[in-house]
Amino acid sequence: MTKLKALRDKIDAIDAELIRLFAERMAVSAEIARLKKEKGLPVYDPGREEEILRSVAARCDEEMKEYTSAMFSALFDLSRGYQRALTEEESASAEELGGDVETTTR
C-alpha cells in the first residue's frame, strides 16, 4: 500500500466518523428545535453561536482557528436551516432557508 493510499484510507475512516457525528448532532438539533418551538424561542441564537465559536477557538491550534471557525459556522447554518424546516418558523422565508444550505455548499 502506498503512503498516499494509506493516508486516503485514513481520511475515508475519519469522514465516516464525521458523517456519524453529523447525523448525531442534527438529531440533537431537532430536539432543540422542538423545545424552542414549545417555548416560543427563535431558531437563531447569536449569543450561543458566539459562545461556541469562542470555546472552539480556545481549544484548537492557532493554525486551525480560521478553518475551525468556518466549519462551525457552516454547521450553524445547516442546523438553523434544519431547525427552521422542522419548526416551520414563520419568519423564515423559502429564500432564507435555501440560503442557509447554499452558503455552506459553495
N, C-alpha and C positions, 0 to 999 in steps of 0.2 A: 504494500500500500504506500502510495507516495505521501509525502508530507502534506501537500495541498489537499489530497483526498481525505486524509485523516482530519485535517482542520475543517474541511467542509462537512464531514460526518459529525464533528463536534458541534458545529453551527446548527446542523439539522436537529440534533438532540436538544439543543438549547431552544430552538424555535418551537419544537413540540411542547416543551415545558412552558414557554411563553403563551402558546395557544391555550393550554390548560389553565394557566393562571389568569389569562384574559377572560376566559369564559367564567371562571370563578368570580373575578372582580365584577363582571357585568351582572351576574346573578345577585350579588350583594347590592349593586347599584339599583337593580329592580326592586329589591326590598326597601331600599331607602326611598325610591320614588313613591312606593305605596304609602310609606309613613308620611312623606312630605304632603302627598295628596290628602291624606286623612287630617293632617294638622293645618292644611291650607298654606303650606310654605311653598315658596317659589323653587323651581329646579335649580336656578343659578344662585350660587352662594360664593361670591368673590372672596370673601374673607377666608372661607375654608380652603379654597384653591390656593390662595397666597400662603396660608399656613403650611399646606402640604409642600408647595414649592420651596419654601424656606427650609423645611425639615429635610427634604430630599437633597437640597444643595449642600446642607451641612454634613450629609452622610456620604457624599461622593467625592472622588478625586477632583481637583481643580480642573484638570484636563477634560473631564467628562461633564462638568456642570452645565454648559450650554446645551449639550446633546440630551442630558437627562431632563433638563427643563423643557426642551422641545418635545421629548417623548411623553412627559406627564401632561403637558398642555394638550397634546393630541388625545391622550386618554380622557382628559376632562371634556374635550369637545365631543368625543364619542359617547361618554357617559351621559352628558347633558342631552344629546340627541336621542339616546335610548330612553332616558327618563321622560323626556317630553313626549315621545311616541307612546310610552306606556300610560302616561297620565293624561294625554291629550290636552296638555296645558293650552288654554285659550289664547294666551298671549304669544304663543309661538306660531308663526305663520309657516306655510309649507316651504317658502324660500329659506326661512331661518333654519328649519330642520335639515334641509338639503345642504345648507352652508356648513353646518356642523360636521357633516360627513365629508363633503367636498374639500374642506380646508385640510383635513388630515390625510387625504389620499393623494395629494399633489406631490 
